[in-house]
Every structure is written in C-alpha cells, then in structure tokens.
Amino acid sequence: MTLKTKISPQEAMQTKKLLDGCKNVVILAHQSPDGDAIGSTLALWEYLTRKGKNATVIVPNYYPDFLKWMNGADKIVLFARQKALSYNLLKMADLICVLDLNDPIRMGDELGKVVPSLRCKRLLIDHHIDPVKKPFDAVVSRPECSSTCELLFRLFTAISAIEHLSLHGAEDIYAGMYTDTGGFSFNSNDPDIFLIIAELLRKGIDKDRIVRNINNFYTADRFRLMGYVLYEKLQIFPDLHASIFSITKEELKRFNYLKGDMEGIVNMPLGIRGHKLSVSLREDTEKPIIWVSIRSYDEISAQDMATRFFNGGGHFNAAGGRLLDMPMELAIEKAKEAIEAFREQLTNNNS
C-alpha cells in the first residue's frame, strides 16, 4: 500500500519554492500551543536548519512542560516574554510559516495583527476548517488530516524531503500525531496514518519512549488536581448525556498548577457510559479569560458549539474557545445554555 500525499503538484511546487528560496524564517503557532503545534513547528524547524536556513520558532505563550523533552524546545522564543527579540526576528524574516491554526487571530490580538502586515512571504500549513487565506502567499490546508503533523509529513513527501527529515523531526511528527488523536483513539481511522507511523519507525523513533515522555511527566499535584476536578467539580446531566466541570485560578494555585496539568482531563467524562459531550471551563491564572474545551462523540459538533457560544472553533469532535471578563458562575450558566441548545442531538439515540 502506497501513501497518498493528498498534496497537489501546484501546492508542492509553491511550498518548495518558498522553503528553498528563504534565508531567515520565523515559524509560528497558536496561543496555548499543544503537542501538534509544538511538534509541527519543531519538525519544520529541524528540516529548515538542516538545509542551512536561519529558522526560529516563536509561540505566543507558554506550552506544556511535558513537551520540553523535544529537541529544540529550549530554543523556542516565547512572544509574551521576549517581545523585543520576537519583533526583531519577524522584521528580518523573508518567510513566515504559520502552522496549526486557520486564522492569524488565533496567535493572539498582537501577533494576529502584526504578521499579516509584515513585508515578507507567508505560508500557512494547517488542518482546521475554513482557513483565512488572504494574508498568505501559499496555503496548504487539509481538515481531513488527523493533525498538522500528519499534513506536514505528507507535504515533506510531496516535495521529496523525507530523506532530509531527521530522527528528531520524526519524533516531533509522531508526538504531534499522537497527542492530537488522543493516542490514536479518535480521528485516526485513515489507514495512511499507520503507513506514516511505519515510516517514522523506519527513521528510528522509539514510539514507546515518546509516549512515556508525554504521559509520564506529571507531578503528584497534577493527579490530586485531576481527582479534585472529577470528584468535586464535575456536574453530570444524565438526561443529556453531558457534563461540565470548572476550575478557578485559586483552585489551580492550590494544586501548584503547571502549564499542561489540565491536558486531557476534558476527555475523561466521555468514559461515562452513554456520555456524548464534555465541557471544561478553566480560568486563566494571569488574564481575565476563561478557556473552554469541548469534546464530543459521534454526530455532536463540538466545533459548532464552540463557534456559537464560546468565540472559538476547532474540529468536529474537539474544539475550544474563550470567554472574556466573565465570572465563572456566568460561564457555567453559558455552558449549560450551550448544552441545552444541543438537547435534540444529545438525546437522539441515533447520534
């Protein structure tokens, strides 16, 4: 069986021309970058630096501690803390590569406005629906892909760059695919995904070690936080096959919260028999924002709910958003309103 690249010859030619013709490259991802964002940006960074380019990854803010094992993670520039350096790098760039987001505003208000205004070439590589194409010279978008890392591997294949993919780059791609599919437990029924994994194994990755690095990195406080959320904070609505949990910044501080400690907890209520929807509300520890995560099963559109109620978006069964300057009590009522709006779908036995 042969891997289908899903990349058109025109897309491959445009992308190769941009990557070959650049000298100074900045690679960007979305706010609160996850495994797919960090994996894809570092994999592209590995590829470009091996080709002799001056490449830098800039992310808007902190990423989870359990991703810091990845090669090059210590060289990532945090825009929120290193603005002067970030602006200098952006001004010098002749190519900006934006990965794992469909709209520049997902980089935050400041970066989202700055990047489209810069005088340089711009490339977007992403797997979210409805990409904003106007600021970019080339767009490679495949919402049907499990992850941006999967799409990046297909793109590398299309431009005959797989031989230049290092072991570290292969590790980055596997980590991004693994995290964005919940360990290949959702959005991963395409047989090509496992052909890609086979190729990454041939590159020499130790997938078991990568999984341990991702899953076995948490502190004891994180497990206590997880138990507290599930025992004390989880609100279950049996007739709607749905649940909500919320966590305030004071509660997070009580458990010595580290970036990434809430990762994956929103998936856990879906283990309840018959459950179809889980909503998480997390108060930011520094800004007046409540971050919303939504996970669903079957025909319940998390993406639709995020767009309609939480100023967000994402994938069909995994999405997120944010609520600004809203007390948690009102955010909980907003989440209840959102769930009630989906009553028909949630109570439909065919969904």
C-alpha positions in Angstrom: 0.0 0.0 0.0 1.4 3.4 -1.0 0.9 6.6 1.0 -1.3 9.2 -0.8 0.3 12.6 -0.3 -3.1 14.5 -0.7 -0.9 17.4 -1.8 -1.5 18.8 -5.3 1.5 19.3 -7.6 0.8 23.1 -7.6 0.8 23.2 -3.7 4.0 21.1 -3.6 5.7 23.4 -6.2 4.6 26.6 -4.4 5.7 25.3 -1.0 9.1 24.0 -2.2 9.8 27.3 -3.9 9.1 29.2 -0.7 11.1 26.9 1.5 14.1 26.8 -0.9 14.1 30.5 -1.6 14.1 31.7 2.0 17.1 32.6 4.3 15.6 33.9 7.5 12.5 32.0 8.6 10.1 32.5 11.5 7.8 29.6 12.3 4.6 30.5 14.3 1.8 28.6 16.1 -1.4 29.4 18.0 -1.9 30.6 21.6 -1.5 27.9 24.3 0.3 25.6 21.8 -0.4 21.9 22.2 1.5 18.8 21.1 0.6 19.2 17.4 1.6 22.9 17.3 4.9 22.3 19.0 5.5 19.0 17.1 4.8 20.6 13.7 6.8 23.8 14.3 9.8 21.9 15.6 9.7 19.4 12.8 9.7 22.2 10.2 12.5 23.9 12.2 14.6 20.7 12.1 14.1 20.4 8.4 15.0 24.1 7.6 18.0 24.2 9.9 19.4 21.1 8.3 19.0 22.8 4.9 21.1 25.7 6.2 18.3 28.2 6.9 18.2 30.6 9.8 15.0 29.4 11.4 13.3 30.3 14.7 10.1 29.1 16.3 8.1 31.7 18.1 5.0 30.8 20.1 2.6 33.4 21.7 2.8 32.0 25.2 3.8 29.0 27.3 3.4 25.4 26.1 3.0 22.3 28.4 6.0 21.1 30.3 5.5 17.6 29.1 6.7 18.7 25.6 10.0 20.2 26.8 11.9 16.9 26.1 11.7 17.6 22.3 14.9 18.6 20.6 15.0 22.4 20.0 12.2 23.1 22.6 14.8 25.1 24.6 15.3 27.4 21.6 11.6 28.3 21.2 11.0 32.0 21.7 8.0 33.0 23.9 6.4 36.1 22.4 4.7 37.0 25.7 8.1 37.2 27.5 10.5 38.1 24.6 8.7 40.7 22.6 11.8 42.8 21.5 13.6 39.6 20.3 10.4 38.4 18.6 9.8 41.7 16.7 13.5 41.8 15.5 13.2 38.2 14.2 9.9 39.0 12.5 11.3 42.1 10.8 14.3 40.2 9.5 12.3 37.3 8.2 11.9 36.8 4.4 9.4 33.9 5.1 6.9 33.3 7.9 5.5 29.8 8.3 2.2 29.7 10.3 1.3 26.2 11.5 -1.7 24.6 13.2 -4.1 27.5 13.0 -6.7 28.7 10.5 -6.8 32.4 11.3 -3.9 34.7 12.4 -6.0 36.0 15.2 -5.5 32.6 16.9 -2.0 33.8 17.6 -3.4 36.5 19.9 -4.5 40.0 19.1 -1.0 41.4 18.8 0.7 38.8 16.7 -2.5 38.3 14.8 -2.4 41.8 13.5 1.4 42.1 13.1 2.0 39.0 11.0 -0.3 39.9 8.1 1.2 43.4 7.9 4.9 42.3 7.5 6.6 42.7 4.2 7.6 39.1 3.6 6.3 35.8 2.1 3.8 33.9 4.3 3.0 30.2 4.2 0.1 28.5 6.1 0.0 24.8 6.9 -3.0 23.6 8.8 -5.7 21.1 9.3 -8.6 23.2 10.7 -11.7 24.1 8.7 -12.2 27.4 6.9 -8.6 28.8 6.7 -8.2 32.5 6.2 -6.2 32.7 3.0 -5.9 36.4 2.3 -2.6 37.2 4.2 -0.8 34.1 2.8 1.2 33.5 -0.4 0.5 29.8 -0.2 -1.9 27.8 1.9 -1.8 24.0 2.4 -5.0 23.1 4.3 -6.4 19.6 4.8 -9.2 19.5 7.5 -9.5 15.7 6.9 -6.0 15.2 8.3 -5.7 14.0 11.9 -3.2 16.7 12.7 -0.9 19.3 11.3 2.0 16.9 11.9 0.4 14.4 9.6 -0.2 17.0 7.0 3.4 18.2 7.3 4.7 14.6 6.7 2.5 14.4 3.6 3.9 17.7 2.5 7.5 16.6 3.0 6.7 13.5 0.9 5.2 15.6 -1.9 8.3 17.8 -2.1 10.7 14.8 -1.9 12.0 16.0 1.5 11.5 12.8 3.6 15.2 11.9 3.2 16.1 15.2 4.9 13.8 14.5 7.9 16.0 13.9 10.9 15.3 11.5 13.7 14.3 14.4 15.9 12.0 15.7 13.2 10.4 12.2 13.0 9.9 12.2 16.8 8.3 15.7 16.6 5.8 14.5 14.0 4.9 11.3 15.9 4.4 13.3 19.1 2.1 15.8 17.3 0.0 13.0 15.7 -0.2 11.1 19.0 -1.4 14.0 21.1 -3.9 15.4 18.5 -5.6 12.0 18.2 -5.7 11.1 21.9 -3.1 8.4 21.4 -4.8 7.4 18.1 -8.1 6.9 19.8 -10.0 9.4 17.7 -9.8 11.0 14.2 -7.4 8.3 13.2 -9.2 5.7 11.0 -7.3 6.6 7.8 -5.0 3.7 7.0 -2.4 6.1 5.7 -1.8 7.3 9.3 -0.3 4.0 10.2 1.8 4.0 7.0 3.2 7.3 8.2 3.9 5.8 11.6 5.7 2.9 9.9 7.9 5.4 8.0 8.6 7.2 11.3 9.6 3.9 12.9 12.0 3.3 10.0 13.5 6.7 10.8 14.4 5.2 14.1 11.9 6.7 16.5 11.2 5.0 19.8 7.5 5.5 20.0 7.2 3.9 23.4 9.7 6.4 24.9 7.9 9.2 23.2 4.6 8.1 24.8 6.3 7.8 28.2 7.7 11.3 27.8 4.2 12.7 27.0 2.2 10.7 29.5 4.5 10.1 32.4 5.8 13.6 33.1 3.2 14.9 35.6 3.7 15.9 39.2 1.8 14.3 42.1 -0.1 17.6 42.4 -1.5 17.1 38.9 -3.0 13.8 39.9 -4.5 15.4 43.0 -5.9 18.2 40.8 -7.4 15.6 38.5 -9.0 13.8 41.4 -10.4 17.0 42.8 -11.9 18.0 39.4 -13.6 14.7 38.8 -14.8 14.3 42.4 -15.7 17.8 43.5 -16.3 19.8 40.3 -17.9 17.5 37.7 -21.5 18.3 37.0 -23.3 15.5 35.2 -26.5 15.8 33.2 -27.7 12.2 32.8 -30.7 13.0 30.6 -28.4 15.0 28.2 -25.5 12.5 28.3 -23.3 15.5 29.0 -21.1 17.1 31.7 -19.4 20.3 32.7 -16.5 21.0 35.1 -15.0 24.3 36.0 -11.7 25.2 37.7 -10.8 28.7 39.0 -7.3 30.2 39.2 -7.4 30.0 43.0 -8.1 26.2 42.8 -5.3 25.8 40.3 -2.9 27.6 42.6 -3.9 25.3 45.4 -2.6 22.4 43.4 0.6 24.2 42.2 -0.7 24.3 38.6 1.8 24.0 35.8 1.0 24.6 32.1 -0.4 21.4 30.7 -1.7 20.0 34.0 -5.3 20.2 32.7 -4.4 18.5 29.5 -6.7 15.5 28.7 -9.0 15.8 31.7 -11.8 17.1 29.5 -11.8 13.7 27.7 -12.3 11.7 30.9 -16.1 12.2 31.4 -16.6 10.7 27.9 -15.7 7.4 29.6 -19.1 7.5 31.4 -21.5 5.0 29.7 -23.7 6.8 27.2 -21.8 10.1 27.5 -21.6 12.2 24.3 -20.3 15.6 25.4 -17.8 17.1 27.9 -17.2 20.8 28.5 -14.3 22.2 30.6 -14.0 25.7 31.9 -10.6 26.9 33.1 -9.8 30.3 34.5 -6.6 31.8 33.2 -4.1 32.3 36.1 -2.9 35.7 34.7 -5.6 37.2 32.5 -9.4 37.7 32.8 -10.1 34.8 30.4 -12.0 31.5 30.9 -10.6 28.9 28.5 -13.2 26.5 27.2 -12.5 22.9 25.9 -15.2 20.8 24.3 -15.0 17.1 23.4 -17.8 15.1 21.9 -18.7 11.7 20.3 -20.4 10.8 17.1 -22.6 13.5 15.5 -22.4 16.1 18.3 -20.4 19.0 16.8 -18.0 20.4 19.4 -16.9 22.9 16.7 -20.4 24.2 16.2 -20.9 24.7 19.9 -17.5 26.4 20.3 -18.3 28.8 17.4 -21.9 29.6 18.6 -21.3 30.0 22.3 -17.6 30.4 23.1 -15.9 32.6 20.5 -13.9 29.7 19.3 -13.7 26.8 16.8 -11.7 23.7 16.1 -12.6 20.2 14.9 -15.9 18.4 14.7 -15.4 16.4 17.9 -12.7 18.5 19.6 -12.9 22.3 19.9 -12.3 25.2 22.2 -12.9 28.8 22.8 -12.7 31.6 25.4 -14.9 33.8 27.5 -13.6 37.3 28.3 -14.2 39.2 31.5 -16.9 36.8 32.7 -17.2 35.4 36.2 -17.1 31.6 36.5 -20.7 31.5 37.7 -21.9 33.1 34.5 -19.5 30.9 32.4 -21.1 27.8 33.9 -24.6 29.1 33.0 -23.3 29.8 29.5 -22.1 26.2 29.2 -25.5 24.9 30.5 -27.2 27.1 27.9 -24.9 25.6 25.2 -25.7 22.1 26.2 -29.4 22.7 26.3 -29.2 24.1 22.8 -27.9 20.7 21.7 -30.6 18.7 23.6 -32.2 17.2 20.4 -28.8 15.9 19.2 -27.7 14.7 22.6 -30.9 12.8 23.3 -31.2 11.3 19.8 -30.4 7.6 20.2 -29.0 7.6 16.6 -26.3 10.2 17.4 
